[in-house]
Amino acid sequence: MAKTLVIVESPAKAKTISKFLGRDYLVKSSMGHVRDLPKSQFGVDIEHGFEPYYITIRGKGEIVKELREAAQKTERVLLAPDPDREGEAIAWHLQHLLGLPDGRCRIEFNEITRQAVLEAIKNPRPIDMDRVAAQQARRVLDRLVGYKLSPLLWRKIKKGLSAGRVQSVAVRLIVDREREIANFKPEEYWTLTAWLKTGEEGTTFAAKLHKFQGETINVKNKEDMDEILAALAGVSFQVVEVKKRERRKNPPDPFTTSTLQQEAYRRLNFTTRRTMQVAQELYEGIDLGPDLGRVGLVTYIRTDSTRIAQVAQQEAREYLLKHFGPLYVPARVRRQGERKEHVQDAHEAIRPTSVWREPEAIKEALTRDQYRLYSLIWERFLASQMEAALLDTVIVDIAAGEYLFRASGSVIKFPGFLKVFKGEREQEDWEKEELLPEVSEGQILTLVSLEPKQHFTQPPPRYTEATLVKTMEELGIGRPSTYAPTIETILSRGYVVREQKHLVPTELGCIVVDLLKEYFPDIIDVEFTAHMEAKLDEVEAGKLSWRKVVEEFYIPFSKVLEQAEAKIGILKLPEEITEEKCEACGRNLVVRQGRYGKFLACPGFPECRFTKPLLTGIGVECPRCGQEIVERKSKRGRKFYTCKNYPECDYFSWDKPAQSFCPECGSRLVEKGGRRSLRLVCPSKDCGYQEEVRRQGEA
C-alpha cells in the first residue's frame, strides 16, 4: 500500500509524475479548484472584514470524497498544485477539506522532470499564506465588482453583461484605440529615392533624400517636391562620406508568458488561448516512448521572469560547444534582461526542461501544434544563451547640390544567435552578400532615375491579441495567468469581436466603456488598475493586509455605486432595422452583435428565435453564376468569400476577389498582402500571374 499521497491539479500531470515515483506513492488529481465562492450567492461578508464564504464546487463532491479516502489510507499527504497564487490557494483549500494538519505538506516544482519532482518531495514546506491571501484578495475584489456592478449593467443596459477590474480596462484600451483611428486625420508627405550606380556597368542601388543645407528635410506636398526635382536637374551626385562600423546585435531574452503569446501569435498564428493550451500540455508531460517515458518538456508557463537556472545555462553552453563550436559560446554566462517594476520574478523564464531534447528528435511523439510551439521555445532559449551577431554596416552620404542623400546597408559578418532564432525584427534579408556596392569618398555616381512618392501618415493599428497582451504587460494590467482569460472573456461577452487578426469593439463595448468612464472612473482607469495589481504583489510579499486592500477599494466604490444607481437611466441599445423579413413570423429583421460578429435576428426574441447570417456584398460578380460575391466569417473570425447563392453555387475564396481578371488565363484575380503592400494574384495554380498595386493614399 502506498505510504504517500501526492495531489496535483490535472490528470495529465498526475500521469507524468506517477512515472517518476515508486509503489510507495499514489498520485491523484483534484481536477483544478475544489472550493470556491458560491455562484448563486454573493459569498462575501462585508460586515465582518470581507470574510469569504467557500463551498465545495458543484460536481467536485465525488473527487473530494475519493481524495479523503486516499488520504486516510496513507501516512503522508503532499499537495503539489502549480507554483503560483492559484496553485497555493488550491493547496490551502485541499488542506481544509481533507483535514490535514498545518505543517510541511506543500511541494512545488518549476518543471515536471524526475529530478525536479524528487527534489521537491525531499523539501516540503508549509503553505504560503501570504500567497493565499493575495489570491483571496483578487477573488474577493473580482466578486465585489462582478456581483455589485454587473447587475447594474443588467438593469440599465441589458441582461448577461459583466464588468471586471481587468477586463473592463482591456475593453477600454480597444475602444480608445478605435476612436483614435476614427478621429485620425492623415497628413501628406513625400519621399524621394535616387537610383544610382557606380559607373556605366556598375551596380544600381537606392539612396533616400535625407537633408537640405544640413537640416533634416520634410517634404509635405507635390509643390515642394517639384521644386526639389527642378533643383536637382543636371546636378552631379558625389560621395562625401562612407561610414563603416561593426554592430553587435544581442540575442533576445528567453520567453515569458507575454512574449511567448506574442511570438506564437505572430509566427504560428496561435490565439493566446491556443498558445496556453498547447504550452500547458508541454508542461504537464508528453509520452516520448518506452525508453524516455512521460516527461514535461518545458518549465512552468505562467511567468513574467527572464531568469534562467544556472544548471540550465550550463547545459546550454555544453550543447552549443558540441553542436556549434566555441565561437558561438559567450565568454561569460549571459545575464538576461533587467527586471521591471511589476515583474514578480517568482519563476524562471519558459525554457525546455532539457536542451538536449531537440524538437526534431521527439517530433513523432508530438502533435503538430505541440511540435511548432516546442520548437519556438527551444530555439528562443538556445539563442538567448548564444553569442551576439556581428553585422558590418555601411552608411554612404551623397551630395547633390544643397541636398544630401543617404544609402545604408548591413551584411552579417558573424551570425551568432541568428544561426538558431530569427524573431520578427530579424526577418529582414541580412543574408545577402552585399547590400551596397563599394564606393569611395569623392566618387561621382551616375544618376539612373529619381523616384518621388506620395504618402499619407497612417493611423495607429488596431490591437491584435499579441499587441494587446504586450500593452497590458507594459502598463502593469493583469498578470501572466490573466492575459488569455481576459481576452476570451471580452470576446465571449460581445464587447469585442475579431476581424481578421484585429480586435474591434462592438457598439455594446463602446456603450459599457462610456458608462463606466462617467460613473466608475477608477474601475476603468489604467493607472488605478495597475496600482491595484502592485498592491496584490505587496500582499503576496507579506507587506500588506489583504483585508485592508479590499476595504480601501470597496468603501469609495460602494458610494459611487449608490450614486450611479440613482443617476443612470435605462440605456436602450439602438437597433438597426433591415428590410428583410423574418421567415417565421414576418417581422423586419434587426442586426444583432454576437461573439462571431453581426447577424440578422427576429426582434420578437425569445418568442421567435429565427436568425440568419448578415451578408455584406463586395460589389464583385461571381465568376461562375454572375450573382454578387459576399463576405462571410468563420467561427474563428476569419473572413472568407462566397457566392451569394452558396452553397447552390460553390464559389469560395479565402482571399478577397478583385474587380479585374487575369490577362493570361482569364480567372478573376484576388487580393493578397497586408497594410504595406497589395498584390493582385491569379488563383489558378497553373498560371502564377501577379501584379503589384498601390495602397490607397499613395500616388
C-alpha positions in Angstrom: 0.0 0.0 0.0 1.2 3.5 -0.9 2.6 5.5 2.0 2.4 8.9 0.5 -0.5 10.6 -1.4 0.6 13.3 -3.9 -2.3 15.6 -5.1 -1.8 17.6 -8.3 -4.3 19.7 -10.4 -4.7 17.8 -13.6 -4.9 14.1 -14.7 -2.1 14.7 -17.3 0.3 16.0 -14.6 -0.7 13.1 -12.3 0.1 10.6 -15.1 3.5 12.2 -15.7 4.5 12.4 -12.0 3.4 8.9 -11.2 6.0 7.6 -13.7 8.8 9.1 -11.6 7.7 7.7 -8.3 7.6 4.1 -7.0 5.0 2.0 -5.3 5.2 4.0 -2.1 3.5 6.9 -3.8 -0.1 7.4 -5.0 -0.7 10.4 -7.3 -4.2 11.8 -7.7 -5.7 14.8 -9.4 -8.1 17.4 -7.8 -9.2 18.5 -11.3 -8.4 22.1 -10.6 -10.1 24.1 -7.8 -12.2 22.1 -5.4 -13.6 25.0 -3.3 -14.8 28.5 -4.3 -17.3 31.2 -3.7 -20.8 30.1 -4.5 -22.2 31.1 -7.9 -25.8 31.7 -6.7 -24.9 33.9 -3.7 -22.7 36.9 -3.1 -20.4 34.9 -0.8 -18.6 37.8 0.9 -19.4 39.0 4.4 -18.7 42.8 4.0 -19.7 43.5 7.6 -17.1 41.1 9.0 -13.9 42.0 7.3 -14.9 40.8 3.8 -14.8 37.2 5.0 -15.3 34.9 2.0 -17.8 32.0 2.3 -16.4 29.0 0.4 -18.3 25.9 -0.7 -17.3 22.7 -2.5 -17.7 23.4 -6.2 -20.7 21.6 -7.7 -19.6 18.3 -9.3 -16.5 18.0 -7.2 -18.0 16.1 -4.3 -17.0 12.7 -5.6 -13.5 13.9 -6.2 -13.1 15.3 -2.7 -14.6 12.0 -1.3 -12.0 9.9 -3.2 -9.2 12.2 -2.0 -10.3 11.9 1.6 -10.4 8.1 1.4 -7.0 8.0 -0.2 -5.6 10.4 2.4 -6.9 8.2 5.3 -5.1 5.2 3.8 -1.7 6.8 3.5 0.8 8.1 6.1 1.5 11.4 4.5 -0.2 13.8 2.0 1.8 16.2 -0.2 0.0 18.9 -2.1 1.5 19.8 -5.5 -0.7 22.2 -7.5 1.0 24.7 -9.8 3.7 27.0 -8.3 1.6 30.2 -8.3 -1.1 32.0 -6.3 -3.9 29.9 -7.8 -1.9 26.7 -7.0 -1.2 27.9 -3.5 -4.9 28.6 -2.9 -5.9 25.1 -4.3 -3.4 23.6 -1.8 -4.9 25.6 1.1 -8.5 24.5 0.2 -7.4 20.9 -0.1 -5.7 21.1 3.3 -9.0 22.4 4.7 -11.3 19.8 3.0 -9.0 16.9 3.8 -8.5 17.9 7.4 -4.7 18.0 7.0 -2.7 19.4 9.9 -0.7 22.6 9.4 2.9 21.7 8.6 5.1 20.8 5.7 2.6 19.4 3.2 3.2 21.7 0.2 5.7 20.9 -2.6 6.3 22.8 -5.8 8.5 22.4 -8.8 9.1 24.6 -11.8 9.4 21.7 -14.3 7.9 18.2 -14.4 11.0 16.1 -14.6 12.2 13.2 -12.4 15.0 15.2 -10.8 12.7 18.3 -10.1 9.9 16.2 -8.6 12.1 14.0 -6.4 14.0 17.1 -5.2 10.6 18.8 -4.3 9.4 15.7 -2.4 12.6 15.9 -0.3 11.9 19.6 0.6 8.2 20.0 1.6 7.2 23.4 3.1 4.2 24.9 4.9 1.5 26.5 2.7 2.5 30.1 2.0 -0.4 32.0 3.5 0.7 35.4 2.1 0.4 33.9 -1.4 -3.0 32.5 -0.5 -4.0 36.0 0.9 -3.1 37.6 -2.5 -5.2 35.1 -4.4 -8.1 35.6 -1.9 -7.9 39.4 -2.3 -8.1 39.1 -6.1 -11.0 36.7 -5.8 -12.9 38.9 -3.4 -12.2 42.1 -5.4 -13.4 40.5 -8.5 -16.6 39.2 -6.7 -17.3 42.7 -5.3 -17.0 44.3 -8.8 -18.8 41.4 -10.6 -21.7 41.0 -8.2 -22.2 44.7 -7.5 -21.5 46.3 -10.8 -22.7 43.6 -13.3 -26.4 43.7 -12.0 -26.4 47.5 -12.6 -25.4 46.9 -16.2 -28.2 44.3 -16.5 -30.8 46.8 -15.3 -29.5 49.8 -17.2 -28.4 48.2 -20.5 -29.2 44.5 -20.9 -29.0 41.2 -19.2 -25.9 39.0 -19.4 -23.4 41.8 -19.2 -20.4 41.7 -16.9 -17.8 44.1 -15.6 -14.4 43.3 -14.1 -11.3 45.1 -12.9 -9.0 43.8 -15.7 -11.5 43.0 -18.5 -13.1 46.5 -18.4 -9.7 48.2 -18.8 -8.8 45.9 -21.7 -12.0 46.8 -23.4 -11.3 50.5 -22.8 -7.9 50.2 -24.5 -9.5 48.7 -27.6 -12.3 51.3 -27.6 -9.9 54.2 -27.1 -7.7 52.9 -30.0 -10.8 52.6 -32.3 -11.8 56.2 -31.6 -8.2 57.3 -32.1 -8.3 55.7 -35.5 -11.7 57.2 -36.4 -10.5 60.7 -35.4 -7.2 60.4 -37.2 -6.5 62.9 -39.9 -3.9 61.7 -42.4 -1.1 64.2 -43.3 0.5 64.2 -46.7 4.3 63.7 -47.1 6.6 62.8 -49.9 9.8 60.8 -50.2 12.4 60.9 -52.9 14.6 57.9 -53.9 17.6 58.4 -56.1 18.6 55.3 -58.1 22.4 55.5 -58.6 25.2 53.3 -60.0 28.9 53.4 -59.7 29.5 53.6 -63.5 28.1 52.5 -66.8 28.4 48.8 -65.9 28.2 49.4 -62.1 25.6 48.0 -59.6 22.4 50.1 -59.1 21.4 51.0 -55.6 19.0 53.3 -53.8 19.6 56.4 -51.7 17.0 58.4 -49.9 16.7 62.1 -49.7 17.9 62.9 -46.2 18.9 66.6 -45.6 18.8 70.1 -47.2 21.5 72.6 -46.2 22.5 70.3 -43.4 19.0 70.1 -41.8 16.6 67.1 -41.9 14.1 67.7 -44.7 10.3 67.0 -44.5 8.6 67.3 -47.9 4.9 68.0 -47.3 3.4 68.3 -50.8 3.8 68.0 -54.5 4.7 71.6 -55.0 7.7 71.2 -52.6 8.7 68.0 -54.4 8.6 69.7 -57.8 10.9 72.4 -56.5 13.4 69.8 -55.3 13.3 67.9 -58.6 13.9 71.1 -60.5 16.8 72.0 -58.3 18.3 68.5 -58.8 18.1 68.8 -62.6 21.7 68.4 -64.0 23.3 68.2 -60.6 26.1 65.7 -60.1 25.9 63.1 -57.3 29.1 62.8 -55.3 30.0 60.5 -52.4 31.0 62.8 -49.5 31.3 60.3 -46.6 31.5 56.5 -46.2 30.9 55.2 -42.6 31.7 51.6 -41.9 31.3 50.1 -38.5 30.8 46.8 -36.8 27.5 46.5 -34.9 26.6 43.9 -32.2 23.1 42.5 -32.1 22.4 40.8 -28.8 20.1 37.8 -28.6 16.6 38.1 -27.2 15.7 37.0 -23.7 14.0 33.6 -23.2 10.2 33.7 -23.3 7.9 34.9 -20.6 4.2 34.2 -20.8 3.6 37.5 -22.5 6.4 37.3 -25.1 5.5 33.6 -25.8 1.9 34.6 -26.5 3.1 37.5 -28.8 5.6 35.4 -30.8 3.3 32.4 -31.1 0.6 34.8 -32.4 2.9 36.4 -35.0 4.8 33.3 -36.1 2.3 30.5 -35.7 -1.0 32.4 -35.9 -2.0 31.0 -32.4 -4.5 32.8 -30.3 -3.5 33.4 -26.7 -5.9 30.7 -25.6 -4.4 28.2 -28.0 -0.9 29.1 -27.0 -1.6 28.5 -23.3 -3.5 25.2 -24.0 -0.6 23.8 -26.0 2.0 25.1 -23.6 0.1 23.5 -20.7 0.3 20.2 -22.5 4.1 20.5 -23.0 4.5 21.5 -19.3 2.3 18.7 -17.9 4.1 15.9 -19.8 4.3 14.1 -23.2 4.8 10.4 -23.6 8.1 10.1 -25.5 8.0 6.3 -25.9 9.1 3.3 -23.9 12.7 4.5 -23.5 12.1 8.0 -22.2 8.5 7.6 -20.8 6.3 10.6 -20.0 8.1 13.8 -19.2 7.4 17.5 -19.0 9.1 19.2 -21.9 9.0 22.9 -20.8 9.2 24.7 -17.5 6.2 26.4 -15.8 4.4 28.5 -18.4 2.9 31.4 -16.3 5.8 33.6 -15.5 7.0 37.2 -16.0 10.6 36.5 -15.3 13.5 36.0 -17.8 15.7 34.4 -15.1 17.4 31.1 -16.0 18.7 28.5 -13.6 22.4 28.0 -13.5 22.1 24.3 -14.3 20.1 25.1 -17.5 22.6 27.8 -18.6 25.5 25.3 -18.2 23.6 22.7 -20.1 23.0 25.1 -22.9 26.7 26.1 -23.1 27.7 22.4 -23.3 25.2 21.9 -26.1 26.4 24.9 -28.0 30.0 23.9 -27.7 29.3 20.4 -29.1 27.0 21.5 -31.9 28.2 25.0 -32.9 31.7 25.3 -31.6 33.4 27.8 -29.2 32.8 30.9 -31.3 29.1 30.6 -30.6 29.5 30.3 -26.8 29.8 33.7 -24.9 32.9 34.1 -22.7 30.6 34.7 -19.8 27.2 33.3 -19.0 24.6 35.7 -20.2 22.6 37.8 -17.8 19.0 38.2 -19.0 17.1 41.5 -19.4 16.7 43.8 -16.4 13.8 43.2 -14.1 10.8 45.6 -14.5 8.9 47.1 -11.5 5.8 44.9 -11.8 7.7 41.7 -12.5 7.2 39.1 -9.7 10.2 37.0 -10.7 8.8 34.0 -8.8 9.7 31.5 -11.5 12.2 31.0 -14.3 11.6 32.0 -17.9 9.9 29.5 -20.1 12.5 27.1 -21.4 12.9 23.4 -22.4 13.5 21.1 -19.4 16.5 19.8 -21.3 18.1 21.5 -24.3 19.4 18.1 -25.4 15.8 17.1 -26.2 15.8 18.5 -29.7 12.5 19.2 -31.4 13.3 17.0 -34.4 14.3 14.1 -32.2 10.9 14.0 -30.5 8.7 15.2 -33.4 6.9 11.9 -33.8 5.6 12.0 -30.2 4.1 15.5 -30.6 1.1 16.9 -32.3 1.7 19.5 -35.0 0.8 22.3 -32.6 3.0 20.9 -29.8 5.9 20.5 -32.1 5.7 24.0 -33.5 5.4 25.6 -30.1 8.1 23.5 -28.5 10.4 24.3 -31.4 9.8 28.0 -30.8 10.5 27.7 -27.1 13.6 25.6 -27.7 15.1 27.9 -30.3 14.4 31.0 -28.3 16.0 29.6 -25.2 19.1 28.3 -27.0 19.5 31.6 -28.9 19.3 33.5 -25.6 22.4 31.8 -24.4 24.4 32.3 -27.6 27.0 34.8 -28.7 25.8 38.1 -30.3 25.5 38.5 -34.0 28.1 40.8 -35.7 27.0 43.0 -38.6 29.1 45.2 -40.9 27.0 48.3 -41.5 27.8 50.8 -44.2 26.3 54.3 -44.4 27.0 56.3 -47.6 26.2 60.1 -47.7 25.9 61.5 -51.2 25.8 65.2 -52.0 23.7 66.6 -54.8 23.9 70.4 -54.8 22.5 71.6 -51.4 20.8 68.2 -50.9 22.1 65.2 -49.1 21.0 61.6 -49.9 21.8 58.6 -47.7 22.2 54.9 -48.5 22.7 52.3 -45.9 23.1 48.6 -45.7 24.1 45.7 -43.4 25.9 42.4 -44.0 26.2 39.6 -41.5 29.8 39.2 -40.5 29.1 36.5 -37.8 25.6 35.1 -37.4 25.8 34.3 -33.7 22.3 33.6 -32.3 20.8 34.3 -35.7 22.0 30.8 -36.6 19.2 29.5 -34.4 16.5 32.1 -34.0 15.2 35.0 -36.1 12.4 36.9 -34.5 10.1 39.4 -36.2 12.8 42.0 -36.3 15.4 39.6 -37.6 13.3 38.5 -40.6 14.9 41.1 -42.8 17.1 39.7 -45.5 20.6 40.1 -43.9 21.9 37.1 -45.7 22.8 38.9 -48.9 26.5 39.1 -49.7 26.4 42.8 -50.4 23.6 45.4 -49.9 25.7 48.3 -51.2 28.5 48.4 -53.8 32.0 49.5 -52.9 32.3 53.3 -53.2 34.9 55.8 -52.0 34.7 59.4 -50.8 34.8 61.9 -53.7 33.5 59.4 -56.2 31.0 60.7 -58.8 27.9 58.4 -59.2 25.7 58.1 -62.2 22.0 59.0 -61.7 19.7 56.4 -63.2 16.4 57.9 -62.1 14.7 59.9 -59.4 11.6 58.3 -57.9 9.3 60.7 -56.0 6.5 59.1 -54.0 3.4 60.5 -52.2 2.4 59.0 -48.8 -0.1 59.8 -46.1 0.5 59.2 -42.4 -1.3 56.1 -41.1 -3.5 55.9 -38.0 -2.3 53.6 -35.2 -3.1 50.0 -36.0 -5.9 48.2 -34.2 -4.9 45.9 -31.4 -4.3 42.2 -32.1 -4.2 39.7 -29.3 -0.4 40.0 -29.4 -0.2 43.8 -29.2 -3.0 43.9 -26.5 -1.0 41.5 -24.3 2.1 43.5 -24.9 0.3 46.7 -23.9 -1.3 45.1 -20.8 2.1 43.9 -19.7 3.8 47.3 -20.2 1.0 49.0 -18.3 1.1 46.5 -15.5 -2.5 45.4 -16.0 -3.2 41.8 -15.1 -0.5 39.1 -14.7 0.7 36.2 -16.8 -2.1 33.9 -15.8 -4.8 36.5 -16.7 -3.9 37.6 -20.2 -5.6 34.8 -22.1 -8.7 34.5 -19.9 -9.2 38.3 -20.1 -9.2 38.3 -24.0 -11.6 35.3 -24.0 -14.0 37.0 -21.6 -14.3 40.2 -23.6 -14.9 38.3 -26.8 -17.5 36.0 -25.2 -19.4 38.9 -23.7 -19.7 40.6 -27.1 -17.7 43.7 -26.1 -15.1 42.9 -28.8 -15.1 40.9 -32.0 -12.2 39.5 -34.1 -12.0 40.9 -37.6 -9.2 39.1 -39.4 -6.5 39.3 -36.7 -7.7 42.5 -35.2 -9.8 43.2 -32.0 -12.6 45.6 -32.8 -15.0 47.0 -30.2 -18.8 46.5 -30.7 -21.4 49.1 -30.1 -22.2 47.4 -26.8 -18.5 47.5 -25.8 -18.4 51.3 -26.5 -21.6 52.0 -24.5 -20.4 50.0 -21.5 -17.0 51.7 -21.6 -18.6 55.2 -21.8 -20.9 54.4 -18.8 -18.0 53.1 -16.7 -15.9 56.1 -17.6 -18.6 58.5 -16.5 -19.7 56.8 -13.3 -16.8 54.4 -12.3 -13.6 56.1 -13.5 -11.4 54.1 -11.1 -12.7 50.8 -12.3 -11.7 51.6 -15.9 -8.6 53.7 -15.2 -5.4 52.1 -16.4 -3.2 53.6 -13.6 -5.7 52.6 -10.9 -5.8 49.0 -12.1 -2.1 48.7 -12.4 -1.7 50.2 -8.8 -4.2 47.6 -7.5 -2.0 44.8 -9.1 1.0 46.2 -7.4 -0.9 46.1 -4.1 -1.7 42.4 -4.6 2.0 41.8 -5.1 2.7 43.5 -1.8 0.1 41.3 -0.1 1.9 38.2 -1.5 5.2 39.7 -0.2 3.6 39.9 3.3 3.8 43.7 3.3 0.1 44.5 3.2 -3.1 43.0 4.8 -5.5 41.7 2.1 -8.5 42.9 4.1 -7.1 46.4 4.1 -6.5 46.4 0.3 -10.1 45.2 -0.2 -11.5 47.8 2.3 -9.7 50.7 0.6 -11.2 49.7 -2.7 -14.7 48.9 -1.5 -15.6 52.0 0.6 -15.4 54.6 -2.2 -16.7 52.0 -4.7 -19.9 51.4 -2.8 -20.6 55.1 -2.5 -20.2 55.6 -6.3 -22.4 52.6 -6.9 -25.2 54.2 -4.9 -24.9 57.4 -6.9 -24.8 55.6 -10.2 -27.9 53.6 -9.4 -29.9 56.8 -8.8 -28.4 58.8 -11.7 -28.3 56.3 -14.6 -31.4 55.9 -16.6 -32.3 52.9 -18.8 -29.9 52.8 -21.8 -31.6 51.3 -24.8 -29.2 49.9 -27.4 -30.0 51.3 -30.8 -31.4 48.8 -33.2 -30.6 48.6 -36.9 -33.8 47.5 -38.7 -33.5 45.9 -42.1 -35.9 45.4 -45.0 -35.5 41.6 -44.7 -38.5 39.8 -43.2 -38.4 37.1 -40.6 -39.2 33.8 -42.3 -41.0 32.5 -39.2 -43.2 35.5 -38.2 -42.9 38.2 -40.9 -41.4 41.0 -38.7 -38.5 43.1 -40.1 -35.2 41.5 -39.0 -32.7 43.6 -37.0 -28.9 43.5 -36.9 -27.5 41.8 -33.7 -24.0 41.5 -32.5 -22.8 38.1 -31.4 -19.5 36.5 -30.4 -18.6 35.9 -34.1 -19.8 39.2 -35.5 -23.0 40.7 -36.7 -26.0 38.6 -37.8 -29.7 39.1 -38.5 -32.3 38.2 -35.9 -36.0 38.5 -35.3 -36.9 41.3 -32.8 -39.5 39.0 -31.3 -36.9 37.1 -29.3 -37.4 35.0 -27.2 -40.8 34.1 -28.6 -39.3 33.9 -32.1 -35.7 32.7 -32.4 -35.2 33.0 -36.1 -31.7 34.1 -37.2 -29.7 34.2 -40.4 -26.2 35.4 -41.4 -25.7 39.0 -42.3 -24.0 39.0 -45.7 -22.0 42.0 -46.9 -21.6 42.3 -50.7 -18.3 43.4 -52.0 -19.6 44.7 -55.4 -17.9 41.9 -57.4 -19.8 39.4 -59.6 -19.3 35.6 -59.0 -17.3 34.3 -62.0 -19.5 31.1 -62.0 -23.1 32.3 -61.9 -23.0 36.1 -62.0 -24.5 36.8 -58.6 -22.8 39.1 -56.1 -19.9 37.8 -54.0 -20.4 38.3 -50.3 -18.2 38.4 -47.3 -18.7 35.8 -44.5 -16.9 34.9 -41.3 -15.7 31.6 -39.9 -16.3 30.8 -36.2 -12.7 32.0 -35.5 -13.5 35.4 -37.1 -11.6 34.8 -40.3 -13.1 36.4 -43.4 -13.9 34.3 -46.5 -15.8 35.0 -49.7 -18.6 33.0 -51.4 -21.3 33.5 -54.0 -24.5 34.9 -52.6 -26.2 31.7 -53.7 -23.8 29.5 -51.7 -24.0 26.5 -51.3 -26.0 26.1 -54.5 -23.1 27.9 -56.2 -19.9 26.5 -54.7 -17.6 29.5 -55.4 -15.3 30.0 -52.4 -12.1 32.1 -51.7 -10.2 32.9 -48.5 -8.7 35.9 -50.4 -10.9 38.9 -51.4 -11.8 38.7 -55.1 -10.8 41.8 -57.2 -12.7 43.6 -60.0 -10.1 42.7 -62.6 -9.3 39.4 -64.4 -6.0 37.7 -65.1 -4.7 38.9 -68.5 -3.1 35.5 -69.1 -5.8 32.9 -68.2 -9.0 35.0 -67.6 -9.5 33.9 -64.0 -10.8 36.5 -61.5 -7.8 37.9 -59.6 -7.7 38.0 -55.8 -6.1 40.5 -53.4 -3.1 39.4 -51.3 -1.0 41.4 -48.9 -1.1 43.5 -45.7 -1.1 47.1 -44.7 2.1 48.0 -46.5 1.7 46.2 -49.9 -1.0 44.8 -52.0 -0.8 42.3 -54.9 -3.4 41.1 -57.3 -2.8 37.4 -57.8 -4.2 34.8 -60.1 -5.8 31.9 -58.0 -5.1 29.4 -60.8 -2.3 27.1 -59.7 -1.2 26.6 -63.4 -0.9 30.4 -64.0 1.1 32.2 -61.4 0.3 35.7 -62.7 0.6 38.6 -60.2 1.0 42.3 -60.1 1.8 44.9 -57.5 -0.7 47.7 -56.9 -0.5 50.8 -54.7 -2.3 51.1 -51.4 -5.0 53.8 -51.1 -3.3 57.0 -50.1 -0.2 56.5 -52.2 0.4 58.2 -55.5 
